Amino acid sequence: MAENPFARLFTAQPASSTIATLARLAPGRQDDELAISLMTSNPSTTTYDCISYDRSREYEKTEVSVDGKPMAIPQPLLESLKAFRHKTDHTVLWADLLTGDTAEERSKQASVMKEVLQNARTVYCYAGSCQHGRSKDAYSVIQTLANWWRQAALHANFPKKLSMATTQHMLDVQTSLLARNTADLLLEDKDLWKDIFGVLSSPYFETAQAITDIILGKKVLVCSENGSIPWEDFTIAYNSALMILSANGVEIPEKVQKHFVQVSSIHVSVQRYDAGETLELFPMLQTVRDASSPADPRELVFSMLPIVTPSGRVKILGSKPEVLPAADYSKSVQQVFTEAAKHIIHERQDLLIWWKESPPCGKKITGLPSFAPDWSAGLSKDVPAVSTTSGLRMWWDNVKTKKRIYVDDEGLLHVQAHAIDRVTTVSPILTKENWRRTLLNEWKSGQKVPGESPSEVMDRFWRALVLDTDADFGETMRDIKKPDVMMRDSFQSILAEEMILDHLSCTLEQLSTDPNLQARARADELCRDLGPSTGKSQEYEALVLRNSLGRRMFKTRNGKIGMTAVETPAPRPDQPDGSPAPPMPDFSSTMNDPLGRSMMAGFQNFLAKRDGKAASALSKAMSGTLPGQFLPGVRYGDVVVALVGGFQPYILRAKDADVNESIGSGVQADSLYSFVGDCHLQGEMDGERFKEPAGFFFSGGWKSDVPLVDVVIS
């Protein structure tokens, strides 16, 4: 954004040696064909503007003349060039695709993009053309909204950062805004407001490159054909619009509300960059991937490289910043995503990279290492906050034998693991349709831990199913609040209701509408005994629907209960219709059953004596590692671990099927594993096993001699 003019006024600036390719746009009228010639120049000594346009998806392309040769450019770029073209004078500008679209040309321009954007006179953010051709009037109203907010904020002594505003600040601003004469906003002009909403919800703000273009520009204007507004004013206009329109009964489109969040996020990044605060790669990728799905997924990473700064963890660790990977368009998506993951892990020296990450079964991009996020896949929603003060984060600070976390030249992640337990059974994925019956089935097949009372068994089960997380926050939005113990009554109500339905072999709908079933229930002794516990299930049901759908419940060898990450498979681009890949042979249900495991072991021994290759293939199929096998999520034999650098329990799967059975509940040193996902494991979420017991003279602390094993994750 705008820099202090005194920064350059009295200080001689060294001449830059950067040479960039700029475009010279020939004059013409709206319907004239575009004629463009390319020129090379030093950005620091040339006057030019930058055009930032919608690249959120693939658009239809039109050929224009560039240096006398045809070049196909997308529709948003074509529109923006026509909007900025002068009638009588040549226009010098920079727009990415005009400087070439080969891998070599794009890589070259990426290397100079930061300097090009910083030296441009103005960065024009083209929000697209207005449907009803009212761009001038639309931007005038948006500017009015911004002016009103600015004046109200001044009156209320509103802080510059929205996050620092108090309730009183908001009330004072709202009072000032609602006192305005809304006739100036022309709320009755439906066509005008369609154009205004079109600008406020422009797909331009779903463009990965938009964040960098806005952050690095000295002067940034959001514009359409005949209207424009400074970026700062555009961001605060949203605040006024949401308050005033809601108070006047105007329905605000959902897309406008969504874009308010995205624009606010970009604005926060601009403020942080201007203040010299860190903009490290990981949170910037989280920001851009949640709003953008570019046709070329590599842009999610490449577009962030010019603005990211070293992680704040570098200072804490006393280490040197890692060198950022270069934007190289000759590399595959898999290479780019893996290099980004490697950079983040090396610089942060932790595994925060897995926070809110879909497990590997949710990836859209195939061929990635299991530890590398698919930045093109959406973030998991409604994931409980990861606390940086929880035991699963704090324990590894005290480990005496802690080693560096790193990714080697073969693309393998090296990390230290502490084995917690091994998975023995896994439920189906919980859905709105099946979760109640699945809950009952899992409860019936529960494994009691020696020494546990019936009350403790029940508490462990119902808390695990909802991740032991209440719908409300604690003292802050980052504090996880556990459900009240009274939630047990609501859980028991669901159990009672499902037991009655199971006993009567009917559904809830059938029981609600069939008088004969109702009469049977009233006459049945078991149903009468369970009846007083029913009718109180709403509170627990709401928690399950909020926290648990898409996950699966699992149990371990030592009787622990946990919940997997959300395991809904992502659409796969390698399938013709984009649907999840059809599963290969899946022995999960067989391996969940002790008798089934015994029978399979006998069959393996039989097969090994007759056909070694077939026996080997069966072993891989049983472990889910057969090439081409797509088995979503956690399965029998996976191991739950705590990792040095981790924040949650994680689930790993040995690449060698024999490892799972040979070492009980542990992990084997230097064995090759794949990352299956994070999980909730009841009784282990605060690092309970790593705590020293408190004594009369000792308040407790963290164990420093935790047994660890070096593992490799591919």
N, C-alpha and C positions, 0 to 999 in steps of 0.2 A: 504494500500500500504506500501512501505518500510518505516521503522521507523529509527530514528537516533540511530546508534549503541551505542552511549555514554549514551543513556537513561538507559541502563541496565548494562553498563560496570563497573561503580564504585558504583552502588547502589544495595544493597542486595534486591532481589525480594522475596516477600513472596511466599511460596510454595502453589500452587493451590490444592484444595481438589477435583477438578472436575475429574470424571472418565468418559471416553468416550470409545465407542466401535469402534475399528479400524479393518481393514481387512488386512490379510496377504496373498498376492498373490503368489502362487507357481510358480517357473520358468517354462518356456516352449517356444516352437516355435509358429509361427503365427497360424498354423492350429490345434495346440493341444487344447484339451478341457481345460477350465478354472477350477482351483481348488483353493478354497478360504477357509481360516479358520479365525474365528473371535477371537479377543483378546481385553481385557479391559486394559486401561492404562491411566495414567495422561498425558494430552496433553502437559503440560509444561515441562515434563521430557522425552518425547519420540520424536524420529526423524521419521517423516512421511511426506507424501505429500497428497494433496487433489485433487480429480478429480471433476471438474465442467463440466457438459455435457448438451446436448440439452434436455430440458424437456418442450419444447414449445407446445407439443401436445402428444397424445397417439401414441406410436410406437409398432410395432410387438415385442413380447417378446420371449426370448430364455431361456431355463433352463440351469443353471450352478450349480456346486456343491459348497455349502456353509456349512462348517462343516459336510460334507458327506451327506447333504440332498439337494434335488433339490430346486432351487429358480429361479423364472422367472424374468429376468431383461430386460429392453428395449434395442433396437438395438444400440442407441448411447452410452449407458454405456458399452455394450458388446464390441463395436469397440474401445472405449477408453481404456478399461482394456487390450485388446490384444495389443494395441499400446504401453502401458507403461510397459508391462510385460518383465522382464529380461529373458535372455536365461539360466543363470546359478544361479542367486541369487534370494532370496525371496524379495518381495517388500511390504513395509508397507504403507498403504494408507487409506484414508477416502473417502467414497462416500455414499451419503445419503441412497439409497435403500439397500445397502449391510448390513446395521445395523438393518434391520427389516422394515416391511411394515404394521404392525398392528397399530391401532390408538395409543395404549399405547407406542409402540416402537418409532413411529414417533414423538410423543409429547416429549418423553424423550430425543431424539437426538436433537430436536429443542431447548430444554432448554440449551444445551451445545454447540450448533453450533457456536456461536460467538467465544468462546474460542478455539474451534477446528480449525476454519479458521485462527484466529490470530496467533496461535502457529505452524501452518504448515510450513514446510521448503519452499515449493513452492505450489501455487495453479495453476493447469494446466487447462486452459479453452479449452476444446476440441471442435474445430470448425467443426469436421466431416472429413470424408475421401474425398480426391480429386478424381473427376470423371475420370481423365486421369492418375492418379497415379504420378503426378508431384509435390507432396507436397514440396519436398526439394527445387526445382527450384522456385516454387511459393513463398515460404517464403523468398527466397533469393532476389527476385525482390521486395517484399514488404519491406524488410529491406533496400534495396537500396533507395526506395522512402522515407522512414523515415529518412535515413542519409542525403539525399538531402534537405529535409525540415529543418532538424535541422541546417545544415550549412547555408542555405538561411536565416533562422530566426535569426541566430547569426549575419549575415552580415547586416540584416535590423533592428537589435535591436527590434525584434518582441516581444511583451509582452507574458508572460506565459499563460494568459487567452485570448482565442480567442475573447471573447466579448469586450475586451479593445483595440483591434487592430483598427487602423485608415485606411482610404483608401490608404494613402501613404505607410503604412506598407504592405498592400496587394500588391500594385503595385511593391514595391521593392522586395518582396519575389517572385512574379510572374516573374519578369525580371530575377532574379537569376536562378529560376528553368528552365525557357525556354531556358536558355543558355546551359543547360546540353546536353550531347550526348545521345539521346534517344535510340541509338542502344543497350545500356546496358540494356534496358527494354524489348528487344526481342518482340516488338509490333507485328511483323509479325507472331509470333508463336501463332496461334489461340487456339490450345489445351491448351497451357500453360496459356493463359489469361482467358480461361474458368475456369481453376482451381483457378486462382487468384481471379476472380470475385466470384467464389463459396465460397472462404474463406471470402472475404469482405462482402458477403451477407448471411453468414451462419445463419440458423434459431436459432443457439445457442444464438444469441443476442436478440432473442425474448423471451428468457427464463426469467421468473420472478426472479428466484434465482440467475441468473448471476450477477445482480447488487450487491447484498450482497457479493457474493463470491469474486468479483473483488475488492470491497471496503475494505474488511477486510484482504485480503491476503497481507503478507509482501513482497513476490515476486510473481508476476503474469505473466505467460506465456500463450499466445495464440498459439495453436499448432494443427497440424494434424499428420499423421503417422510419417513422417521423417523430419518435419520442425517445427520450433517454432520461436517466436519473443516476446520480452518484451511488456507488455501491453501499456506502454507509447509510444513505437515506433509504435505499431499497430495503435494507435489513430491518430498520426500525419501523418502516411503513407496515410491515406484517403485524407488529405489536398493536398499532392503532386499529388496523382492520379487524383483528380478532375481537378486540374489546368492543368497538363501536358496532360492528355488524351483529354480534351476538345480542347486544343490548337492544338493537332495533328489530330483532326478529328475522334477520336475513340469514338464510341457510348458507353456511360456509361449506363448499365442496370438500369432501374428504381428502382429495388430492392436494388442495391448498394447505390443509392442516399438516399433511405429510411433508410438503415442501417447506413449510415453516420450520419444522424440526431440522431438515437438511440445511437450509440457509443459515439457521442459527448455529449449527455445527461448524459450517464454513467460517462464519463470523468469529466464533471463538478461536478457531485456528489462526485467523488473521490477527486477532488481538495478541495471541501468544507469540506469534512470529514477530510482530512489531515490538513486543516487550522483551524480546531476546530469550523467551522461555523455550524449553525443549519441545520439538515436534518429532518424536522418534518414529521410526518406521512402523512398528507394530500398531500403536493406536491410530495412526493415519490410515493404515490398511483396513483396520476395523471400521473406520468412518466411511471410507470410500466404497468398500464392498457392500455395506448395508444400504447404499443408495444407488449404486451403479451396476449395470450388467453389460459392459461394452462388448461389441462383436469380437474384439481381440482381447481376451482376458489378460494378456501380458500388460496392457495399459494400466491395469489396476496397480501394478508395481512400478512400472516405468514412469507413470505420471507423478508419483510421489517422490521420486529420487531427487529432484531439484530443490525440494523444500525441507527434507528431513534433516534433523540434527542428531548428534550423538545422544544416546540414552542417558538419563539422569543416573542410571545404575553405574555408569562408567566412573563417576566421581565417588560413589559409595564404595565401589570395589577397588578404587585406586588403580585402574587399568587404563590402557590406551583405547581410544575409539576404534572400532572396526572399520575397515575401508568398505564403503558402499559398493555393491555390485553395479556395473555399468549397464546402461540401457542398450542391449545388443539384440536387434531384431532378427538376427540369424539363429538365435536360440529358441528352443521349443518352449511351450507353456510350462511343461514339467520342469525343465531346467531353470526357468525364471522363478517359478514358485519355490523350488527347492533352494535356490541361492538366497532368496529372501528369508526363508525359514532359517537357513544356516546363519545368515547375518544376525538375525534377531537373537537366536540362541547364544551365539558366541558373545554378543555384546551385553546382553542382559544376564547371562549365566543363571537363567532359571527357565521354567517351562510354562510361563504365563501365556505363551503362544497357543496353548490348548484351551484357554478359557473361552467359553461360549462356542467352542468349535464343534461342528458336527463330527461324529466318529467317521472313520474311513468308509463305512457303508453309506454315508450321506454325501460322498464326494461325487461331483459331476465329471471331473477330469480324471481319466484313468491313467495309470502308469506313475503316479506320485508315490514317493516313499510314505509309509503309513504315518510317520511323525510329521510330515509336511502338510500344513493346512491347504485346502482348496480355496484360494482366495475368491474364486468365482462363485462359490456356493454361499447361500445366505447364512447369517449367524443364527445359532439356536436362540429361540425366543424364550422369555420367561425362565431364564436360568437363574437360580439363586446367586446372589453376589458372592464372589470369592473374597474372603477376608484376608488381608495381608497380616493380620495379627493372630490368626488361628494357629492351632498347634501344628497342623500339617504344613504350614509355612515356616514356623519358628524353629522347629526341632532341628532342621539341617544346618542352621547357623552354628550349632554347638558341636557338630560332628568333628572329631579329631582327624579322621582320615578322608575328609572331603576332597574330591578331585574336580578338575575342570570338566565342564560339560562341553562336548565338541562334536562336530560332524566331520568325518574324515573325507579324504579325497574320493572314496568309493560311494559317498552319500549315505554313510551309516552313522547313526547317532549313538554316542558312547555316554552312558550315564550310570550312576550307582543306584541300586534298588534294594529295598528291604521288603521281603515277602511277607504278606499278611495272611493270605488264605487262598484256597483254590475253589473255583466254581464247580458245583456238582449238579445243580438243576437250574433251569431258566424257564420262565413263564412265556406265554405268547406276548406279543406287543399289546399293550393296553390301548383300547379304543373306547369311544363313547358307547359302543354296542356291547363290548365283552367284559369291561373292567369289573363289573360287580360279580359276575360268575367266576372270573379269574381270581378275584380276591378270595372267594369262598374256597375254590379248589386249592389255592396256595395255603390257605389257613388250615385246611384239612390235612395237607401233606407236610405240615410244619415239623421241624426237628427241634426238640427241646434240648436246651443246654443244661448239663448237670448243675444242680444247685439253684436253678431259677424257679421262682414262684409262678403260679398261673398268671398273676397280675403282671409280673415282669415280662413273661412271654408275650402277653397281649400288647403291652406298651411297646415292646421292641418291634413287633410286627406292624402295628398301625402307624407308628412314627416313621418306620422305614419306607412304607408305601407312599407317604407324602413328603419324603425327603426331610422329615422333621423340620419343616419350614412353614410358618404361618403365612397367611395372606397379607398381614400387616408388617410394616417395617419395625425395627427397633428404634433406638433413639435417633439414628440417622438412617438415610436410605441405604447405606452400605451394611447396616447391622441386620443380621438374620435373627428373626424372632421365632422361637419354637412355639408350636401349638400348645395351648393350655391343656392341662391334664384332663379337664372335663370333656375334651374332644373324644375321649375313650367311649363315652356313652353314645355319641353319634356313630362311632365305628361299630359298636355292638349292635346298634339298631340296623345297620346295613347287613351285618352277619345274620341277625335274626330274620330279616326280610328275605334274604337269599336262601336261608335254610328252609323257610316255609315254601318258597317257590320251587326249590329242588325237591322237597318232600312231596309236593303236589304235582310235580312234573309239568309245570306250566310257566308262562311268562307273566310279568307284572301287568301287561295289557290284558291278558286273558283273565287274570284274577279280578281286574277292575271291572270287567264287563260281563262276566259269566256268573249268574246267580247260583248255579249248581256248585261251581268251584268255591264260591264264598261260603255256601252252606257246609261244604266238606271241611273247609278251614275252621269254621266255628265248632264243628263237631269233633275234630281231630285233637287228641290229647297233646301231641307234640306242638301243634300249631297254637293251641291255647296257652301252653307254657311259654312259648316264644312271643306271643302276642303283645304283652306289656312292654317289651323292649323295642317294638317297632314304631315307626312314625317320627323318628328323631334323626333321620339320616342326612338331612339337608346340609348341615355345616361340614361334615366330613366329605360328603360328595362334592361340594364346591372346591375343597382343597385338592381332591383327587383330579378333578377336571382342570384345575389350574396348574398343578405341579407334575402330574404323573402320566398323562396321555402321551403315547409315542415311546414310552419307556417299557422296560421289562423288569420284573422282580426276579432276583436270583438268590440262591442259597449256597452256602459253602460247606466244606468238609467239617469245619469246627462249629457249625450251627449258626453262623452269622447270616444276616439278611441284608440285601442291598437292592439298589435300583440302578439300572444302566442309564447311560445317556440316551437322549432321544434318538431312536434307531430307525426312523422312517427312511427307507432308501430314496436317494435322489434320482430324478430322471437321468438316464444314461444316454449321452450323445451317440454311443455306439449302437443303440437300438433304433430301428427305422422309425418308430413312433415316439421315441423319447421316453419310453417306459422303462422301469427298472429291468435289469437283465434277468432272464429266467434262471432260477436257481439250478445248479448242478445237484447231484445226489447229496441229500442232507440227512445225516444220521443223528441230529440233535436229540430227537425224542427217544431214539434207541439208547443213546449214551447217557441220557438222563435217568434211565431205569437200571438199577443194579443187575437185574436178571438179563436185561438186554445187553449190558456191557459184557457180562460173562459169556453169553452166547456169541457175541461178536469176537471176543478173544479166542474162543474155541474155533470159530470159523477162520480167523486169521492164521492160527496154527495149522489148520487143515490145508489152507490155501498155500501157505509158505512151503509145504513139503512137495507141492505139485507144480506151482507156477510162481516163482519169485517176483516176477514183474507185476503180476496181478495182485499179489499180496502187498507189494509196495504201493501200488495205486490205491488199493483199498485203505491202507493206513493213512495216506494223504487225504483221501476223501473223508475219512472219519474225523480227521483233525481240521478239516476245512481248508487245507493248503493245496488241493489239487489244482494244477494250472487251469485257469478259466472258471474255477468254482467261485460263485458269488453267494456267500452265506452271510447275510446281514447280522452284524452285531455279536454280542457275547454268546458263548456256547460252553458246553461241558469241557472241563480241563483247563480253561483259561485261568490265569493267576492274577490275584489282586495284589498290588504293590503300592508302597509309598516310595517316591523317588526324590533323591536329592535335587533340589530345584523345583519341586512340585508344590501344588497348592491343594490337591485333592487326592483321593485314592485313584489309581489308574489300573486298567486291565490290560495285560499283555498276553500274547499267544506265542508259544514256542513254534518256530518254523519246523523243527524236527518233532514229529508227533510222539516219538518215544521219550522225549525229555519230560513231557507232562506227567507220565505215569511213573517215571523212575525216581523222582525226587519229592514225592509227597506234596506238601503245600508250599514248597520253596521255589526258588529260581536257581538256575545253574550258571555258574560263572562263565563269562565270555560266550554264552550261547546266543544264538540269533533269535530275536523276537520281533513281532509286529505289534504296533500300538492298536488296540481295539477301541479304546475310548476311556473317558473318565467315568466315575460312578459315585453313588452315595452308598456308603457302607455303615450301617447303624452301629454306633458305639466306637467308631474310628475317625470321625470327622474333625475332632479337635486334637488329634495326635495323642490320644489317651495312652497308648502303649509306649510313648516316648517320654512320659513324665516321670520324674523321680517322686516317690511318695513323700508327702510332707511329714515332718516330725515335730517334736516339742520345740526344738531349737532350730528347725529348718523348715522353711516355707515351701520347699519343693523346687523343682527346676527341670531342665531338660537333660536327658541322658546324653553322654558324649561318646559312649562306647557301643553305639547301635551296630549290630551286625549288618554289613552291607556286601552286596555282590555286584561286580562290574558286569553290566549287560550291554548288548548291542541291539539297537532297534533299526530295522530296515524300512 
